Amino acid sequence: MSLGDIIDKSVHETFARSINTSLTLILVLVALLIFGPPSLFFFILTILVGTVFGTYSSIFIASPLLYLAGRSVDK
C-alpha cells in the first residue's frame, strides 16, 4: 500500500471515534462553562477551544502534512 492509502485508511478508521470522543468532552465542557463556577470560566473556555482546534487539526491538518512530509522524503 502507498503512504496515501495508509493515511486514508487510518483517517477513515479513526474519524468516528475521534469525533465521538471529542464531542463527549465538548458537551461536558459546555455544561461546566454554563453551570460551573465563575472562577473556572476562562480555564474551561481554554480547554474547550483547545479541544475543538486539536480535533480539527489532528484529522484535517496532520494527515496531509504527514503525506507531504512522506512524499518529500521519498524524492
N, CA, C and O atoms as a Maestro MAE file, in Angstrom:
{
 s_m_m2io_version
 :::
 2.0.0
}

f_m_ct {
 s_m_title
 :::
 protein
 m_atom[300] {
  # First column is atom index #
  i_m_mmod_type
  r_m_x_coord
  r_m_y_coord
  r_m_z_coord
  i_m_residue_number
  s_m_chain_name
  s_m_pdb_residue_name
  s_m_pdb_atom_name
  i_m_atomic_number
  :::
  1 25 0.836 -1.183 0.000 1 A "MET " " N  " 7
  2 3 0.000 0.000 0.000 1 A "MET " " CA " 6
  3 2 0.882 1.248 0.000 1 A "MET " " C  " 6
  4 15 1.956 1.270 0.600 1 A "MET " " O  " 8
  5 25 0.414 2.254 -0.668 2 A "SER " " N  " 7
  6 3 1.158 3.504 -0.674 2 A "SER " " CA " 6
  7 2 0.883 4.275 0.615 2 A "SER " " C  " 6
  8 15 -0.055 3.966 1.350 2 A "SER " " O  " 8
  9 25 1.709 5.274 0.875 3 A "LEU " " N  " 7
  10 3 1.552 6.085 2.078 3 A "LEU " " CA " 6
  11 2 0.193 6.790 2.086 3 A "LEU " " C  " 6
  12 15 -0.457 6.877 3.128 3 A "LEU " " O  " 8
  13 25 -0.227 7.284 0.947 4 A "GLY " " N  " 7
  14 3 -1.521 7.951 0.856 4 A "GLY " " CA " 6
  15 2 -2.678 7.015 1.190 4 A "GLY " " C  " 6
  16 15 -3.632 7.417 1.857 4 A "GLY " " O  " 8
  17 25 -2.596 5.773 0.731 5 A "ASP " " N  " 7
  18 3 -3.643 4.794 1.032 5 A "ASP " " CA " 6
  19 2 -3.677 4.451 2.521 5 A "ASP " " C  " 6
  20 15 -4.749 4.308 3.109 5 A "ASP " " O  " 8
  21 25 -2.506 4.324 3.117 6 A "ILE " " N  " 7
  22 3 -2.430 4.012 4.546 6 A "ILE " " CA " 6
  23 2 -3.005 5.151 5.370 6 A "ILE " " C  " 6
  24 15 -3.765 4.920 6.310 6 A "ILE " " O  " 8
  25 25 -2.645 6.380 5.020 7 A "ILE " " N  " 7
  26 3 -3.174 7.538 5.746 7 A "ILE " " CA " 6
  27 2 -4.680 7.636 5.571 7 A "ILE " " C  " 6
  28 15 -5.399 7.894 6.536 7 A "ILE " " O  " 8
  29 25 -5.168 7.434 4.352 8 A "ASP " " N  " 7
  30 3 -6.603 7.500 4.084 8 A "ASP " " CA " 6
  31 2 -7.359 6.451 4.888 8 A "ASP " " C  " 6
  32 15 -8.393 6.751 5.484 8 A "ASP " " O  " 8
  33 25 -6.855 5.234 4.908 9 A "LYS " " N  " 7
  34 3 -7.497 4.164 5.664 9 A "LYS " " CA " 6
  35 2 -7.482 4.471 7.164 9 A "LYS " " C  " 6
  36 15 -8.469 4.230 7.859 9 A "LYS " " O  " 8
  37 25 -6.384 4.994 7.650 10 A "SER " " N  " 7
  38 3 -6.275 5.316 9.072 10 A "SER " " CA " 6
  39 2 -7.250 6.409 9.481 10 A "SER " " C  " 6
  40 15 -7.884 6.318 10.532 10 A "SER " " O  " 8
  41 25 -7.370 7.439 8.656 11 A "VAL " " N  " 7
  42 3 -8.308 8.528 8.966 11 A "VAL " " CA " 6
  43 2 -9.737 8.004 8.953 11 A "VAL " " C  " 6
  44 15 -10.530 8.361 9.824 11 A "VAL " " O  " 8
  45 25 -10.075 7.170 7.990 12 A "HIS " " N  " 7
  46 3 -11.429 6.625 7.914 12 A "HIS " " CA " 6
  47 2 -11.740 5.745 9.122 12 A "HIS " " C  " 6
  48 15 -12.867 5.757 9.616 12 A "HIS " " O  " 8
  49 25 -10.759 4.984 9.604 13 A "GLU " " N  " 7
  50 3 -10.992 4.096 10.740 13 A "GLU " " CA " 6
  51 2 -11.110 4.850 12.060 13 A "GLU " " C  " 6
  52 15 -11.814 4.403 12.965 13 A "GLU " " O  " 8
  53 25 -10.437 5.972 12.178 14 A "THR " " N  " 7
  54 3 -10.425 6.687 13.454 14 A "THR " " CA " 6
  55 2 -11.334 7.913 13.486 14 A "THR " " C  " 6
  56 15 -11.496 8.525 14.541 14 A "THR " " O  " 8
  57 25 -11.923 8.280 12.369 15 A "PHE " " N  " 7
  58 3 -12.720 9.506 12.291 15 A "PHE " " CA " 6
  59 2 -13.886 9.493 13.278 15 A "PHE " " C  " 6
  60 15 -14.019 10.409 14.089 15 A "PHE " " O  " 8
  61 25 -14.716 8.480 13.217 16 A "ALA " " N  " 7
  62 3 -15.898 8.427 14.088 16 A "ALA " " CA " 6
  63 2 -15.492 8.378 15.556 16 A "ALA " " C  " 6
  64 15 -16.113 9.036 16.392 16 A "ALA " " O  " 8
  65 25 -14.473 7.617 15.874 17 A "ARG " " N  " 7
  66 3 -14.022 7.523 17.262 17 A "ARG " " CA " 6
  67 2 -13.505 8.867 17.759 17 A "ARG " " C  " 6
  68 15 -13.792 9.262 18.889 17 A "ARG " " O  " 8
  69 25 -12.756 9.563 16.935 18 A "SER " " N  " 7
  70 3 -12.238 10.875 17.329 18 A "SER " " CA " 6
  71 2 -13.356 11.883 17.532 18 A "SER " " C  " 6
  72 15 -13.347 12.634 18.507 18 A "SER " " O  " 8
  73 25 -14.309 11.904 16.629 19 A "ILE " " N  " 7
  74 3 -15.436 12.828 16.735 19 A "ILE " " CA " 6
  75 2 -16.270 12.513 17.968 19 A "ILE " " C  " 6
  76 15 -16.651 13.425 18.702 19 A "ILE " " O  " 8
  77 25 -16.562 11.235 18.210 20 A "ASN " " N  " 7
  78 3 -17.370 10.864 19.372 20 A "ASN " " CA " 6
  79 2 -16.679 11.238 20.684 20 A "ASN " " C  " 6
  80 15 -17.320 11.769 21.591 20 A "ASN " " O  " 8
  81 25 -15.400 10.970 20.787 21 A "THR " " N  " 7
  82 3 -14.659 11.301 22.000 21 A "THR " " CA " 6
  83 2 -14.624 12.810 22.216 21 A "THR " " C  " 6
  84 15 -14.868 13.290 23.323 21 A "THR " " O  " 8
  85 25 -14.323 13.545 21.171 22 A "SER " " N  " 7
  86 3 -14.253 15.000 21.286 22 A "SER " " CA " 6
  87 2 -15.619 15.607 21.567 22 A "SER " " C  " 6
  88 15 -15.728 16.542 22.360 22 A "SER " " O  " 8
  89 25 -16.650 15.093 20.932 23 A "LEU " " N  " 7
  90 3 -17.996 15.618 21.143 23 A "LEU " " CA " 6
  91 2 -18.452 15.392 22.585 23 A "LEU " " C  " 6
  92 15 -19.086 16.264 23.179 23 A "LEU " " O  " 8
  93 25 -18.134 14.234 23.142 24 A "THR " " N  " 7
  94 3 -18.474 13.965 24.538 24 A "THR " " CA " 6
  95 2 -17.776 14.955 25.465 24 A "THR " " C  " 6
  96 15 -18.392 15.501 26.380 24 A "THR " " O  " 8
  97 25 -16.484 15.181 25.222 25 A "LEU " " N  " 7
  98 3 -15.736 16.133 26.040 25 A "LEU " " CA " 6
  99 2 -16.277 17.548 25.866 25 A "LEU " " C  " 6
  100 15 -16.378 18.295 26.839 25 A "LEU " " O  " 8
  101 25 -16.621 17.917 24.652 26 A "ILE " " N  " 7
  102 3 -17.143 19.257 24.385 26 A "ILE " " CA " 6
  103 2 -18.477 19.471 25.113 26 A "ILE " " C  " 6
  104 15 -18.715 20.547 25.661 26 A "ILE " " O  " 8
  105 25 -19.336 18.466 25.120 27 A "LEU " " N  " 7
  106 3 -20.611 18.595 25.830 27 A "LEU " " CA " 6
  107 2 -20.402 18.798 27.331 27 A "LEU " " C  " 6
  108 15 -21.081 19.614 27.953 27 A "LEU " " O  " 8
  109 25 -19.465 18.057 27.904 28 A "VAL " " N  " 7
  110 3 -19.161 18.217 29.326 28 A "VAL " " CA " 6
  111 2 -18.579 19.602 29.593 28 A "VAL " " C  " 6
  112 15 -18.949 20.255 30.568 28 A "VAL " " O  " 8
  113 25 -17.676 20.046 28.737 29 A "LEU " " N  " 7
  114 3 -17.072 21.358 28.931 29 A "LEU " " CA " 6
  115 2 -18.084 22.485 28.787 29 A "LEU " " C  " 6
  116 15 -18.022 23.470 29.524 29 A "LEU " " O  " 8
  117 25 -19.005 22.356 27.857 30 A "VAL " " N  " 7
  118 3 -20.048 23.378 27.694 30 A "VAL " " CA " 6
  119 2 -20.937 23.409 28.929 30 A "VAL " " C  " 6
  120 15 -21.314 24.485 29.395 30 A "VAL " " O  " 8
  121 25 -21.276 22.234 29.465 31 A "ALA " " N  " 7
  122 3 -22.077 22.194 30.693 31 A "ALA " " CA " 6
  123 2 -21.322 22.848 31.843 31 A "ALA " " C  " 6
  124 15 -21.910 23.603 32.617 31 A "ALA " " O  " 8
  125 25 -20.032 22.569 31.963 32 A "LEU " " N  " 7
  126 3 -19.230 23.213 33.005 32 A "LEU " " CA " 6
  127 2 -19.126 24.715 32.775 32 A "LEU " " C  " 6
  128 15 -19.130 25.498 33.725 32 A "LEU " " O  " 8
  129 25 -19.037 25.105 31.535 33 A "LEU " " N  " 7
  130 3 -18.943 26.529 31.202 33 A "LEU " " CA " 6
  131 2 -20.210 27.269 31.628 33 A "LEU " " C  " 6
  132 15 -20.146 28.390 32.133 33 A "LEU " " O  " 8
  133 25 -21.351 26.634 31.420 34 A "ILE " " N  " 7
  134 3 -22.629 27.268 31.751 34 A "ILE " " CA " 6
  135 2 -22.936 27.187 33.248 34 A "ILE " " C  " 6
  136 15 -23.324 28.180 33.864 34 A "ILE " " O  " 8
  137 25 -22.759 25.994 33.824 35 A "PHE " " N  " 7
  138 3 -23.188 25.771 35.206 35 A "PHE " " CA " 6
  139 2 -22.041 25.749 36.211 35 A "PHE " " C  " 6
  140 15 -22.281 25.675 37.416 35 A "PHE " " O  " 8
  141 25 -20.816 25.811 35.739 36 A "GLY " " N  " 7
  142 3 -19.666 25.735 36.627 36 A "GLY " " CA " 6
  143 2 -19.387 27.034 37.352 36 A "GLY " " C  " 6
  144 15 -20.050 28.046 37.124 36 A "GLY " " O  " 8
  145 25 -18.406 26.992 38.221 37 A "PRO " " N  " 7
  146 3 -18.070 28.200 38.990 37 A "PRO " " CA " 6
  147 2 -17.455 29.273 38.088 37 A "PRO " " C  " 6
  148 15 -16.696 28.958 37.172 37 A "PRO " " O  " 8
  149 25 -17.781 30.514 38.347 38 A "PRO " " N  " 7
  150 3 -17.246 31.610 37.521 38 A "PRO " " CA " 6
  151 2 -15.719 31.708 37.558 38 A "PRO " " C  " 6
  152 15 -15.106 32.212 36.617 38 A "PRO " " O  " 8
  153 25 -15.114 31.230 38.633 39 A "SER " " N  " 7
  154 3 -13.654 31.314 38.731 39 A "SER " " CA " 6
  155 2 -12.952 30.396 37.731 39 A "SER " " C  " 6
  156 15 -11.774 30.592 37.434 39 A "SER " " O  " 8
  157 25 -13.661 29.402 37.212 40 A "LEU " " N  " 7
  158 3 -13.061 28.471 36.247 40 A "LEU " " CA " 6
  159 2 -13.474 28.754 34.812 40 A "LEU " " C  " 6
  160 15 -13.126 27.989 33.912 40 A "LEU " " O  " 8
  161 25 -14.201 29.822 34.580 41 A "PHE " " N  " 7
  162 3 -14.740 30.108 33.252 41 A "PHE " " CA " 6
  163 2 -13.659 30.135 32.173 41 A "PHE " " C  " 6
  164 15 -13.783 29.442 31.163 41 A "PHE " " O  " 8
  165 25 -12.612 30.917 32.370 42 A "PHE " " N  " 7
  166 3 -11.591 31.057 31.330 42 A "PHE " " CA " 6
  167 2 -10.745 29.794 31.186 42 A "PHE " " C  " 6
  168 15 -10.264 29.495 30.094 42 A "PHE " " O  " 8
  169 25 -10.560 29.056 32.270 43 A "PHE " " N  " 7
  170 3 -9.843 27.779 32.191 43 A "PHE " " CA " 6
  171 2 -10.625 26.777 31.347 43 A "PHE " " C  " 6
  172 15 -10.060 26.128 30.467 43 A "PHE " " O  " 8
  173 25 -11.917 26.653 31.612 44 A "ILE " " N  " 7
  174 3 -12.764 25.729 30.851 44 A "ILE " " CA " 6
  175 2 -12.866 26.182 29.397 44 A "ILE " " C  " 6
  176 15 -12.836 25.354 28.486 44 A "ILE " " O  " 8
  177 25 -12.987 27.489 29.174 45 A "LEU " " N  " 7
  178 3 -13.047 28.011 27.812 45 A "LEU " " CA " 6
  179 2 -11.770 27.682 27.043 45 A "LEU " " C  " 6
  180 15 -11.827 27.332 25.864 45 A "LEU " " O  " 8
  181 25 -10.634 27.792 27.698 46 A "THR " " N  " 7
  182 3 -9.358 27.463 27.062 46 A "THR " " CA " 6
  183 2 -9.297 25.993 26.676 46 A "THR " " C  " 6
  184 15 -8.863 25.660 25.573 46 A "THR " " O  " 8
  185 25 -9.724 25.118 27.566 47 A "ILE " " N  " 7
  186 3 -9.736 23.685 27.260 47 A "ILE " " CA " 6
  187 2 -10.708 23.389 26.121 47 A "ILE " " C  " 6
  188 15 -10.420 22.562 25.255 47 A "ILE " " O  " 8
  189 25 -11.850 24.060 26.121 48 A "LEU " " N  " 7
  190 3 -12.856 23.867 25.071 48 A "LEU " " CA " 6
  191 2 -12.311 24.267 23.705 48 A "LEU " " C  " 6
  192 15 -12.438 23.515 22.739 48 A "LEU " " O  " 8
  193 25 -11.713 25.432 23.622 49 A "VAL " " N  " 7
  194 3 -11.146 25.901 22.350 49 A "VAL " " CA " 6
  195 2 -10.009 24.967 21.906 49 A "VAL " " C  " 6
  196 15 -9.905 24.634 20.725 49 A "VAL " " O  " 8
  197 25 -9.178 24.554 22.834 50 A "GLY " " N  " 7
  198 3 -8.085 23.639 22.507 50 A "GLY " " CA " 6
  199 2 -8.576 22.294 22.009 50 A "GLY " " C  " 6
  200 15 -7.977 21.707 21.108 50 A "GLY " " O  " 8
  201 25 -9.651 21.807 22.583 51 A "THR " " N  " 7
  202 3 -10.224 20.529 22.145 51 A "THR " " CA " 6
  203 2 -10.777 20.635 20.729 51 A "THR " " C  " 6
  204 15 -10.564 19.745 19.906 51 A "THR " " O  " 8
  205 25 -11.478 21.712 20.450 52 A "VAL " " N  " 7
  206 3 -12.056 21.890 19.108 52 A "VAL " " CA " 6
  207 2 -10.945 22.005 18.059 52 A "VAL " " C  " 6
  208 15 -10.978 21.311 17.043 52 A "VAL " " O  " 8
  209 25 -9.968 22.874 18.301 53 A "PHE " " N  " 7
  210 3 -8.898 23.037 17.324 53 A "PHE " " CA " 6
  211 2 -7.993 21.816 17.246 53 A "PHE " " C  " 6
  212 15 -7.488 21.490 16.173 53 A "PHE " " O  " 8
  213 25 -7.783 21.141 18.366 54 A "GLY " " N  " 7
  214 3 -6.965 19.929 18.365 54 A "GLY " " CA " 6
  215 2 -7.603 18.803 17.577 54 A "GLY " " C  " 6
  216 15 -6.922 18.087 16.844 54 A "GLY " " O  " 8
  217 25 -8.908 18.646 17.727 55 A "THR " " N  " 7
  218 3 -9.622 17.619 16.963 55 A "THR " " CA " 6
  219 2 -9.574 17.932 15.472 55 A "THR " " C  " 6
  220 15 -9.320 17.055 14.646 55 A "THR " " O  " 8
  221 25 -9.822 19.192 15.144 56 A "TYR " " N  " 7
  222 3 -9.781 19.594 13.735 56 A "TYR " " CA " 6
  223 2 -8.393 19.363 13.135 56 A "TYR " " C  " 6
  224 15 -8.260 18.808 12.044 56 A "TYR " " O  " 8
  225 25 -7.373 19.793 13.859 57 A "SER " " N  " 7
  226 3 -6.025 19.696 13.295 57 A "SER " " CA " 6
  227 2 -5.545 18.261 13.203 57 A "SER " " C  " 6
  228 15 -4.827 17.916 12.264 57 A "SER " " O  " 8
  229 25 -5.919 17.418 14.148 58 A "SER " " N  " 7
  230 3 -5.451 16.040 14.084 58 A "SER " " CA " 6
  231 2 -6.083 15.279 12.930 58 A "SER " " C  " 6
  232 15 -5.484 14.341 12.405 58 A "SER " " O  " 8
  233 25 -7.276 15.668 12.534 59 A "ILE " " N  " 7
  234 3 -7.939 14.975 11.432 59 A "ILE " " CA " 6
  235 2 -7.612 15.617 10.088 59 A "ILE " " C  " 6
  236 15 -7.257 14.916 9.140 59 A "ILE " " O  " 8
  237 25 -7.725 16.929 9.995 60 A "PHE " " N  " 7
  238 3 -7.673 17.595 8.697 60 A "PHE " " CA " 6
  239 2 -6.340 18.270 8.366 60 A "PHE " " C  " 6
  240 15 -6.123 18.648 7.215 60 A "PHE " " O  " 8
  241 25 -5.457 18.428 9.326 61 A "ILE " " N  " 7
  242 3 -4.184 19.081 9.051 61 A "ILE " " CA " 6
  243 2 -3.010 18.118 9.172 61 A "ILE " " C  " 6
  244 15 -2.113 18.120 8.329 61 A "ILE " " O  " 8
  245 25 -3.012 17.293 10.221 62 A "ALA " " N  " 7
  246 3 -1.875 16.402 10.463 62 A "ALA " " CA " 6
  247 2 -1.710 15.356 9.359 62 A "ALA " " C  " 6
  248 15 -0.587 15.062 8.951 62 A "ALA " " O  " 8
  249 25 -2.809 14.799 8.879 63 A "SER " " N  " 7
  250 3 -2.721 13.762 7.849 63 A "SER " " CA " 6
  251 2 -2.137 14.287 6.537 63 A "SER " " C  " 6
  252 15 -1.230 13.656 5.992 63 A "SER " " O  " 8
  253 25 -2.620 15.419 6.007 64 A "PRO " " N  " 7
  254 3 -1.998 15.943 4.791 64 A "PRO " " CA " 6
  255 2 -0.530 16.333 4.989 64 A "PRO " " C  " 6
  256 15 0.285 16.152 4.085 64 A "PRO " " O  " 8
  257 25 -0.190 16.865 6.168 65 A "LEU " " N  " 7
  258 3 1.218 17.204 6.430 65 A "LEU " " CA " 6
  259 2 2.094 15.962 6.461 65 A "LEU " " C  " 6
  260 15 3.219 15.976 5.961 65 A "LEU " " O  " 8
  261 25 1.572 14.878 7.054 66 A "LEU " " N  " 7
  262 3 2.320 13.620 7.056 66 A "LEU " " CA " 6
  263 2 2.517 13.117 5.641 66 A "LEU " " C  " 6
  264 15 3.596 12.637 5.294 66 A "LEU " " O  " 8
  265 25 1.485 13.221 4.823 67 A "TYR " " N  " 7
  266 3 1.597 12.783 3.429 67 A "TYR " " CA " 6
  267 2 2.634 13.612 2.673 67 A "TYR " " C  " 6
  268 15 3.456 13.065 1.938 67 A "TYR " " O  " 8
  269 25 2.591 14.928 2.857 68 A "LEU " " N  " 7
  270 3 3.560 15.800 2.177 68 A "LEU " " CA " 6
  271 2 4.983 15.534 2.679 68 A "LEU " " C  " 6
  272 15 5.931 15.544 1.893 68 A "LEU " " O  " 8
  273 25 5.128 15.301 3.961 69 A "ALA " " N  " 7
  274 3 6.457 15.008 4.507 69 A "ALA " " CA " 6
  275 2 6.966 13.671 3.977 69 A "ALA " " C  " 6
  276 15 8.150 13.531 3.669 69 A "ALA " " O  " 8
  277 25 6.087 12.708 3.874 70 A "GLY " " N  " 7
  278 3 6.485 11.395 3.338 70 A "GLY " " CA " 6
  279 2 6.843 11.455 1.874 70 A "GLY " " C  " 6
  280 15 7.743 10.744 1.426 70 A "GLY " " O  " 8
  281 25 6.152 12.297 1.115 71 A "ARG " " N  " 7
  282 3 6.490 12.476 -0.302 71 A "ARG " " CA " 6
  283 2 7.845 13.128 -0.477 71 A "ARG " " C  " 6
  284 15 8.602 12.763 -1.376 71 A "ARG " " O  " 8
  285 25 8.155 14.094 0.378 72 A "SER " " N  " 7
  286 3 9.431 14.799 0.229 72 A "SER " " CA " 6
  287 2 10.600 13.907 0.630 72 A "SER " " C  " 6
  288 15 11.709 14.091 0.128 72 A "SER " " O  " 8
  289 25 10.378 12.947 1.522 73 A "VAL " " N  " 7
  290 3 11.444 12.022 1.915 73 A "VAL " " CA " 6
  291 2 11.717 11.032 0.804 73 A "VAL " " C  " 6
  292 15 12.864 10.634 0.601 73 A "VAL " " O  " 8
  293 25 10.684 10.626 0.081 74 A "ASP " " N  " 7
  294 3 10.839 9.638 -0.995 74 A "ASP " " CA " 6
  295 2 11.632 10.165 -2.177 74 A "ASP " " C  " 6
  296 15 12.215 9.381 -2.926 74 A "ASP " " O  " 8
  297 25 11.665 11.466 -2.357 75 A "LYS " " N  " 7
  298 3 12.344 12.051 -3.531 75 A "LYS " " CA " 6
  299 2 13.821 11.994 -3.418 75 A "LYS " " C  " 6
  300 15 14.527 12.444 -4.321 75 A "LYS " " O  " 8
  :::
 }
 m_bond[299] {
  # First column is bond index #
  i_m_from
  i_m_to
  i_m_order
  :::
  1 1 2 1
  2 2 3 1
  3 3 4 2
  4 3 5 1
  5 5 6 1
  6 6 7 1
  7 7 8 2
  8 7 9 1
  9 9 10 1
  10 10 11 1
  11 11 12 2
  12 11 13 1
  13 13 14 1
  14 14 15 1
  15 15 16 2
  16 15 17 1
  17 17 18 1
  18 18 19 1
  19 19 20 2
  20 19 21 1
  21 21 22 1
  22 22 23 1
  23 23 24 2
  24 23 25 1
  25 25 26 1
  26 26 27 1
  27 27 28 2
  28 27 29 1
  29 29 30 1
  30 30 31 1
  31 31 32 2
  32 31 33 1
  33 33 34 1
  34 34 35 1
  35 35 36 2
  36 35 37 1
  37 37 38 1
  38 38 39 1
  39 39 40 2
  40 39 41 1
  41 41 42 1
  42 42 43 1
  43 43 44 2
  44 43 45 1
  45 45 46 1
  46 46 47 1
  47 47 48 2
  48 47 49 1
  49 49 50 1
  50 50 51 1
  51 51 52 2
  52 51 53 1
  53 53 54 1
  54 54 55 1
  55 55 56 2
  56 55 57 1
  57 57 58 1
  58 58 59 1
  59 59 60 2
  60 59 61 1
  61 61 62 1
  62 62 63 1
  63 63 64 2
  64 63 65 1
  65 65 66 1
  66 66 67 1
  67 67 68 2
  68 67 69 1
  69 69 70 1
  70 70 71 1
  71 71 72 2
  72 71 73 1
  73 73 74 1
  74 74 75 1
  75 75 76 2
  76 75 77 1
  77 77 78 1
  78 78 79 1
  79 79 80 2
  80 79 81 1
  81 81 82 1
  82 82 83 1
  83 83 84 2
  84 83 85 1
  85 85 86 1
  86 86 87 1
  87 87 88 2
  88 87 89 1
  89 89 90 1
  90 90 91 1
  91 91 92 2
  92 91 93 1
  93 93 94 1
  94 94 95 1
  95 95 96 2
  96 95 97 1
  97 97 98 1
  98 98 99 1
  99 99 100 2
  100 99 101 1
  101 101 102 1
  102 102 103 1
  103 103 104 2
  104 103 105 1
  105 105 106 1
  106 106 107 1
  107 107 108 2
  108 107 109 1
  109 109 110 1
  110 110 111 1
  111 111 112 2
  112 111 113 1
  113 113 114 1
  114 114 115 1
  115 115 116 2
  116 115 117 1
  117 117 118 1
  118 118 119 1
  119 119 120 2
  120 119 121 1
  121 121 122 1
  122 122 123 1
  123 123 124 2
  124 123 125 1
  125 125 126 1
  126 126 127 1
  127 127 128 2
  128 127 129 1
  129 129 130 1
  130 130 131 1
  131 131 132 2
  132 131 133 1
  133 133 134 1
  134 134 135 1
  135 135 136 2
  136 135 137 1
  137 137 138 1
  138 138 139 1
  139 139 140 2
  140 139 141 1
  141 141 142 1
  142 142 143 1
  143 143 144 2
  144 143 145 1
  145 145 146 1
  146 146 147 1
  147 147 148 2
  148 147 149 1
  149 149 150 1
  150 150 151 1
  151 151 152 2
  152 151 153 1
  153 153 154 1
  154 154 155 1
  155 155 156 2
  156 155 157 1
  157 157 158 1
  158 158 159 1
  159 159 160 2
  160 159 161 1
  161 161 162 1
  162 162 163 1
  163 163 164 2
  164 163 165 1
  165 165 166 1
  166 166 167 1
  167 167 168 2
  168 167 169 1
  169 169 170 1
  170 170 171 1
  171 171 172 2
  172 171 173 1
  173 173 174 1
  174 174 175 1
  175 175 176 2
  176 175 177 1
  177 177 178 1
  178 178 179 1
  179 179 180 2
  180 179 181 1
  181 181 182 1
  182 182 183 1
  183 183 184 2
  184 183 185 1
  185 185 186 1
  186 186 187 1
  187 187 188 2
  188 187 189 1
  189 189 190 1
  190 190 191 1
  191 191 192 2
  192 191 193 1
  193 193 194 1
  194 194 195 1
  195 195 196 2
  196 195 197 1
  197 197 198 1
  198 198 199 1
  199 199 200 2
  200 199 201 1
  201 201 202 1
  202 202 203 1
  203 203 204 2
  204 203 205 1
  205 205 206 1
  206 206 207 1
  207 207 208 2
  208 207 209 1
  209 209 210 1
  210 210 211 1
  211 211 212 2
  212 211 213 1
  213 213 214 1
  214 214 215 1
  215 215 216 2
  216 215 217 1
  217 217 218 1
  218 218 219 1
  219 219 220 2
  220 219 221 1
  221 221 222 1
  222 222 223 1
  223 223 224 2
  224 223 225 1
  225 225 226 1
  226 226 227 1
  227 227 228 2
  228 227 229 1
  229 229 230 1
  230 230 231 1
  231 231 232 2
  232 231 233 1
  233 233 234 1
  234 234 235 1
  235 235 236 2
  236 235 237 1
  237 237 238 1
  238 238 239 1
  239 239 240 2
  240 239 241 1
  241 241 242 1
  242 242 243 1
  243 243 244 2
  244 243 245 1
  245 245 246 1
  246 246 247 1
  247 247 248 2
  248 247 249 1
  249 249 250 1
  250 250 251 1
  251 251 252 2
  252 251 253 1
  253 253 254 1
  254 254 255 1
  255 255 256 2
  256 255 257 1
  257 257 258 1
  258 258 259 1
  259 259 260 2
  260 259 261 1
  261 261 262 1
  262 262 263 1
  263 263 264 2
  264 263 265 1
  265 265 266 1
  266 266 267 1
  267 267 268 2
  268 267 269 1
  269 269 270 1
  270 270 271 1
  271 271 272 2
  272 271 273 1
  273 273 274 1
  274 274 275 1
  275 275 276 2
  276 275 277 1
  277 277 278 1
  278 278 279 1
  279 279 280 2
  280 279 281 1
  281 281 282 1
  282 282 283 1
  283 283 284 2
  284 283 285 1
  285 285 286 1
  286 286 287 1
  287 287 288 2
  288 287 289 1
  289 289 290 1
  290 290 291 1
  291 291 292 2
  292 291 293 1
  293 293 294 1
  294 294 295 1
  295 295 296 2
  296 295 297 1
  297 297 298 1
  298 298 299 1
  299 299 300 2
  :::
 }
}
